[in-house]
Amino acid sequence: MRALIVDDNDIARTTLAHLAKQIPGLTIVKEYCNAIEAYHHLQTHQVDLIFLDIEMPEMTGIELTKNLSGKDTIIIFTSSKKEYALEAFELNIADYILKPVTPARFLQAVGKAQSILESRKENVQVTQNEFLFVRDSNITRRLKLDDIFYAEAMGDYVKFYTKEKMFAIHGTMKAAEERLPKNDFIRVHRSYIISLSKIDTLQDGGIMINGKFVPVADAYRKALNARMNVF
């Protein structure tokens, strides 16, 4: 796992970095003393995990987490205060560690993050470019790729829509995007992946698929137009 440490306390950053070195497979790629610098880093770099302090000047850890909504990054809060825990867990974080951070507690939190990362990889699988196997209500179901109209992110779930049914699985858009064939599917928004063959019309701000309006973000519009041969 690639991780960031974001904390305005030098000793806290040093402690976390030291603990991280003891865990195989965990790499600290960067340390930041404020959340704004970390936010800018995350606009152009992908990490799996952030060890994040809460009380920091200019931008708090909770504010940073809210600004990262829609990204796949796993958050572990590290704080000396208990009172933020309820609000923090409402943001679907992996864990909340009270300072001072002990080796045992750190290892436990990292274990939770690793489990989340592994479940994301396992929940969506593509076989022979014909079928998608999705774990729906603890049952693994076979879903034909040709039946999928689009996928939508909804919190910790990805919803796959077909003409007759919707399948909701626990996972991320990143995992879905990596496993759906790029020749047939394209991401058009941080919350949507669509099947190119199912597009009915392209209009200002989005597209129509099976009577449903799907927004297209400006960042993805050029790539979509190129794939659709629009000129």
N, C-alpha and C positions, 0 to 999 in steps of 0.2 A: 504494500500500500504506500502511495505517495501522500505525504501529509505536510500541512503548514502548522506552525505554532504562532498564535497571535495573542500577545500579552504585553502590557506596558511595564511589567515588572521584570527587571533583568534576571533576578534570582529564579523567578518562576520559569522563565524561558530556558535558563540553563538546566534546571531540574528536569523539565520535560524532555529536553534534548538528550540528556544523559539517560533517562529511563527508556527513551525510544531506541537508543543504540543497543539496548539489551534484548530487543525483540527482533528475531529474524524476519525479513520480509517487510519491515516497516522503515521507510526512509523519510527523513525530514528534508524537504527540498528547499524550504525557506523559513525564516523567522521574521516576524514583524512586531514592532512595538505599538502600532496603532491599526485600527480596523480599516481606515480609509486606504492605507497603502495595500493592505491585504485585499480589499475589494478590487482595486485596480489590477492587481496581479491576477485575480481570478477571472477577469474579463478576457484575458488572453491565454491563460494557462489552466489546465485541468488537474485537479488533485482529487484524491479519494476521500480524504479526511482532514478536518481542521480541529486542532486543540485550541479552544477559544475562551479567553477571559471575558467577563461580562462588563465590569466597570472600567471603562477606558475613556479618555477625553475625546471630544469631537464626535465619535461614533461608538456606541456600545456594542458588545457582542451580540445582543439580542437584535439591535438594529441592523447589524451586518447580516445576520441570519435571515431576517425578513427581506433584505435586499437581494439575497441569493435565492429567493423563492423560485422554483422551477428548475434549479440546477440539481445535479445528482450527488452533490458533496455531502458526506456524512459529518455531522457535528457532534463533538464531545465538549461540553462546557466545563471549564475549570474555574471555580469561584470560591472565595472565602466566606460567602454569605449564602444562607439557605433560602432566603425569602424570594429569590428569583426562580426557584426550581419549578414551581407550578407553571409559570408563564413560559419557561424554557421548554418543558416537556410538551406543551401545547403546540410547539413548533416542530414536533416529530424528531427531536434530537435522539442520538443513540444513547447518551449517558450524561450524567451531571456529577462531576467529582468535586468534593469539597477540599479546599487547600488546608493544610499542606498535603500534597499528593504523595501517597505511599506507593511503593512498588507493586504491592498486591492489588491495590485499587486501580492503578494504572493498567496493569495486565488484564484485569477483569473488563475494563472499559474498552480496551483495544480488542479483546475477544468478541465483544458485542458488535463492534464495527466490522470485524472480519466476517462474522456470521451474516450481517446485513449484505456485505459485498458479495459473498458467495451465493446468497439466496437470490440476488439480482441476476447473477449469471445462470443460475439453474432454472429460474422460473420461466424462461423463454428459450426454446430450442427450435432450430430449423433443420429439417431433414430432407435431403434430396431436392431442395428448392421447390418442393411441391406442397409440403404440409408444415404447419406451425403447431408444435405441441405446447399447450398452455395448461398450467396447473390452476384449475378453477374449482374452488371449494374442496380442496384436498383431493381432487380427481384430475388426472392428467388426460386432457381431451385432444383429439386430433382435429385441427382446423385447416381447411384448404386455404392456401394463400390467395387463390383466385376469388375466394368468397369474401375477403376482407376489403371493406370500402375505405376505412381509415382507422387510425389509433389515436386516442386522446389521453393525455395525462390528467390524472385526478388525484392529487395528494400523493400518497405512497403507492398508488395503483395506476395501471395502464388499462384502458378499456379498448377492446377490439370490436369494431362494429361490422356486422354483416347485414345482409338484406333482412334477415329474419330475427337475429338475436345479437345481444351484446355480451362479451366475455370480459370480466374484470379480473385481472391478476395482480398480485403484489409484485411490483417491480418498477423499473424506471424507463423513461423514454430513451435514454442512452442505450440500455440493454436491448430494447426493442429495435432501435435503429441499427444496431450492430448486427442483428440477426435477420432482419428482413432484407430480401434481395434488393440491392441498390438499382438494379435494372428496372424494377417494377414499382418501387416505393421511394418517396422523397419526403424529407422533412420540410414543412412550410411554415412552421411556427414552433416556438419552444414547447407548445402543448399539443401539437398535431403532426402526425405522419400520414400521408395519403397515398392511395394506390393511383398511379397515373392513368391506368386504364378505366378508372371509375369516374373520372372528372366529367361532369356534364357541361358546365360553363365556367369561364373565367371572367370575373368582374372586378370592379374597384374594391380593393380591400380584402378580396377573398375569392373562393371558388364554391360551386355548388356540386355536391355529391349526394345522389339519392334523396334529393329534396332538403338536404341539410347544408346550411351555410358554414363553411370552414374558413376562418381568417387566415390570411397570408401575411406574415410579417415582412417588412421592407428588406430585412437582412437576407431573406430567402427568395424574394421575388425574382431576382435576376436568374438564379439557378433554375427556378421553376419554368420561367419563360423559355430558357434555353432547352430544357428537356421537352417542353411542349411544342418546340419549333415555332414559337410566337415571334412575329416581326412586324 
